[in-house]
Amino acid sequence: MATLTYNLPAISGNDFVFTPADVAGDQFPNNGEVTLILRNGSGSDKTVTFRAPNVCNFGLADSRAHDLVYTLPAGATKFLGNFDVTRFNDTNSMVNITYDDVTGLDLAPVHHG
């Protein structure tokens, strides 16, 4: 699993640095002020899952019921976020991501804080 590095906005402008999705999954540090840019350069849709590892406040024994499962269309670039720290952060304040297929899939987390 790879740890993604933030892109930081600047008043003078910055290019986004994209990182290829890791077959073992990725993670990024989260303080609730992070947007993730997903870019699908392939010809097929991708399923991206953001793990919700914490105990559910609705009493569900399986917290995976609250995972965010997102379908990224072929050829699309989308912004997702911000990621609620209570729902998505693991014990190390990381958001964990898995993919059904990483071919042509790139990510760029942007910190807005």
C-alpha positions as CSV (number, residue, x, y, z in Angstrom):
1,M,0.0,0.0,0.0
2,A,1.4,3.4,-1.0
3,T,1.0,6.6,0.9
4,L,0.1,9.5,-1.4
5,T,1.7,12.9,-1.0
6,Y,-0.5,16.0,-1.0
7,N,-0.6,18.6,-3.7
8,L,-0.7,22.0,-2.1
9,P,-2.5,24.9,-3.9
10,A,-0.5,28.2,-4.3
11,I,-1.6,31.7,-5.2
12,S,0.9,31.6,-8.1
13,G,-0.5,28.2,-9.4
14,N,0.8,24.7,-9.1
15,D,0.5,21.7,-11.4
16,F,-1.2,18.6,-10.0
17,V,1.2,15.7,-9.5
18,F,-0.7,12.5,-10.1
19,T,0.4,9.1,-8.7
20,P,-0.5,5.8,-10.4
21,A,-2.9,3.8,-8.3
22,D,-1.2,0.9,-6.4
23,V,-2.5,-2.6,-6.9
24,A,-2.2,-3.1,-3.1
25,G,-4.2,0.0,-2.4
26,D,-3.3,3.5,-1.4
27,Q,-3.7,5.8,1.6
28,F,-3.4,9.5,2.4
29,P,-3.3,11.5,5.6
30,N,-6.6,13.2,6.3
31,N,-7.7,16.1,8.5
32,G,-11.0,16.6,6.8
33,E,-9.6,19.2,4.4
34,V,-8.5,16.9,1.6
35,T,-10.0,16.5,-1.9
36,L,-8.9,13.6,-4.1
37,I,-8.6,14.0,-7.9
38,L,-9.2,10.7,-9.7
39,R,-8.2,10.4,-13.3
40,N,-9.2,7.3,-15.3
41,G,-7.2,7.1,-18.5
42,S,-8.5,3.7,-19.5
43,G,-11.4,2.6,-21.6
44,S,-13.3,0.9,-18.8
45,D,-15.0,2.1,-15.7
46,K,-13.1,1.7,-12.3
47,T,-14.6,1.0,-8.9
48,V,-12.8,2.9,-6.1
49,T,-13.6,2.0,-2.5
50,F,-12.9,4.3,0.4
51,R,-12.8,2.2,3.6
52,A,-15.0,3.3,6.6
53,P,-13.1,1.5,9.4
54,N,-14.7,2.8,12.5
55,V,-17.6,1.4,14.5
56,C,-20.9,2.5,13.1
57,N,-23.0,4.8,15.3
58,F,-26.1,3.0,14.0
59,G,-25.1,-0.2,15.8
60,L,-24.1,-2.1,12.7
61,A,-21.5,-4.8,13.5
62,D,-20.0,-4.5,10.0
63,S,-18.7,-0.9,9.4
64,R,-18.1,-1.8,5.7
65,A,-21.7,-0.9,5.2
66,H,-20.5,2.7,5.3
67,D,-17.6,2.4,2.9
68,L,-17.8,4.8,0.0
69,V,-17.9,2.9,-3.3
70,Y,-17.5,5.1,-6.3
71,T,-17.6,4.2,-10.0
72,L,-15.2,6.4,-12.0
73,P,-16.3,6.4,-15.7
74,A,-13.9,5.5,-18.4
75,G,-11.9,8.6,-19.5
76,A,-13.2,10.7,-16.6
77,T,-11.4,13.0,-14.2
78,K,-13.4,13.7,-11.0
79,F,-12.9,15.4,-7.6
80,L,-14.0,13.7,-4.4
81,G,-14.0,14.9,-0.9
82,N,-13.7,16.3,1.7
83,F,-13.4,13.0,3.7
84,D,-15.0,13.1,7.1
85,V,-12.4,12.1,9.7
86,T,-14.9,10.2,11.9
87,R,-16.1,8.0,9.0
88,F,-12.9,7.5,7.0
89,N,-9.8,7.8,9.2
90,D,-8.1,4.7,10.5
91,T,-6.2,4.8,13.7
92,N,-3.2,6.5,12.0
93,S,-5.5,9.3,10.6
94,M,-5.3,7.8,7.1
95,V,-8.0,7.2,4.5
96,N,-7.5,3.8,2.8
97,I,-8.5,3.2,-0.8
98,T,-8.8,0.0,-2.8
99,Y,-9.5,-0.6,-6.5
100,D,-11.1,-3.2,-8.7
101,D,-8.5,-2.4,-11.4
102,V,-5.6,0.1,-11.4
103,T,-4.9,0.2,-15.2
104,G,-4.8,3.8,-16.3
105,L,-5.9,5.1,-12.8
106,D,-4.1,8.1,-11.3
107,L,-4.7,10.0,-8.1
108,A,-3.8,13.4,-6.7
109,P,-4.8,14.4,-3.2
110,V,-5.1,18.1,-2.6
111,H,-4.9,19.6,0.9
112,H,-6.9,22.8,1.4
113,G,-6.1,23.6,5.0
